[in-house]
Amino acid sequence: MNKNNFWISLKTKRSTTIFALIALIGGFLFLNQSNVTGNIILSKENPINIISIIGLLLILCSVILSLYSIKKR
């Protein structure tokens, strides 16, 4: 497979669907890593967990890829 065929194969509906599923699964795994409790107000640490943000971004990418995959003819 040469370089040109590789980029063409990435634009297919099947590959975008696969990337969307991988991003969704990865997003839920990253989102599950955070331990936010009710005592977050009393702690002096940074309440924002970067791993949760990565998980949310992966889920957002999954939604965008899914919509693109559905709209693509």
Summary of the structure (lengths in Angstrom):
residues: 73
radius of gyration: 17.2
end to end distance: 24.5
largest distance: 57.0
contacts: 169
relative contact order: 0.19
helix: 71%
strand: 0%
